[in-house]
Amino acid sequence: MHTKVCSWNEWDPLRHVIVGRADGTMVQAPEPAVDRDWPEYGFPRGSWGRLPKEMEDKANEQLDHFAALLERRGIRVDRPTPLDFSRPVETPDWRQESMFGCMPPRDVLLTVGHEILEATMSYRSRWFEYLAYRPLLERYFREDPEFRWEAAPKPRLTERTYKKDYWKIFHSLSEEEKLERTRRRDWILTEVEPCFDAADVARCGRDLFVQQSTVTNAAGIDWLRRHFSGHRIHSVIFQEDQPMHIDATFVPLRPGLALSNRVRKPLTPEMIELFRKNGWEIVECAKPAHDKKAKLSFCSVWLSMNVLVLDPKTVCVEASEVEQMEQLDRLGFEVIPVPFWDVAAFGGGLHCATADVYREGSLEDYFPRQIPGF
Ligand code: ABU
């Protein structure tokens, strides 16, 4: 089978993609960056364990259905090789009692042109997650002589990477105080080393929009800026007290059109100015179908806008998100409903569950008019 790695943006015609698996996903063991407290579902703070088997089976059913749907449309689909995520892992600096899973490849793998970059990640439980993708990356390396396989420097993730007593302080804050911290970009990560998740990057050709968040620090964005020196890297933030991944907050849909979260407003006005100045329309997403997170999910109801664009006229949307589907239909898309809510607890929606390998198209400049300093 001919393999070509290349993808410059979120909308060009998709021809080859990785779809994650739910197998063995964990409510991960406690670690400095993660605060889980789900007593109503059998996981009070401090406990951990594998997500229930019946949930895993339902999630895999929906993932397999999604993979088959993509294949029927002529898109090649590859799947990761799950590890035993229940086992403890360690480096010379720390020991972590469990890993997490390999449902959301988007968090780990960033495809920019001919390159797939393994992100640093910023959770100890996710430090080794790249191993689930290595069989695929090794294969792409053998089969595509133009494939650039890169890995960002693995962070140490010692106590110095995380702010001391962060969660104790966070839980004592009012909503306004939490927001004030967001404005100061003050979350769990320190700046001692670069950290980023790949899902904090939205790709628009020459311009990459990178959300600073609970899992991506300023040093991580600086590392990306130096690494992708032929691109323009824009550091952006949104009104959200625990931001994590840009793809349920700001989603480019096609040249000239982006979907914006109706609650998480951009706190970097330059971003809006840049889009407007270059003739882009930014539409607020529809109201989500769900009013609370899925059981055992750390992801929000805004997975409603975590859509996968197959080409500039076709988009996959979670099947219960009727209002979101209607809105995208009005915007001129063929909308493909995909049942996916049972996957939420395993790390996200349709965009999270995928990583681009190949989209047709070339590197373009969609923002020729820039904002100085942004
Ligand atoms: N990984 C995307 C989830 C983002 C969110 O829960 O809003």
Residues whose N, C-alpha, C, O or C-beta is under 5 A from the ligand:
A	BS01	ABU	M244 H245 A248 F298 C299 S300 W302 G347 G348 C352
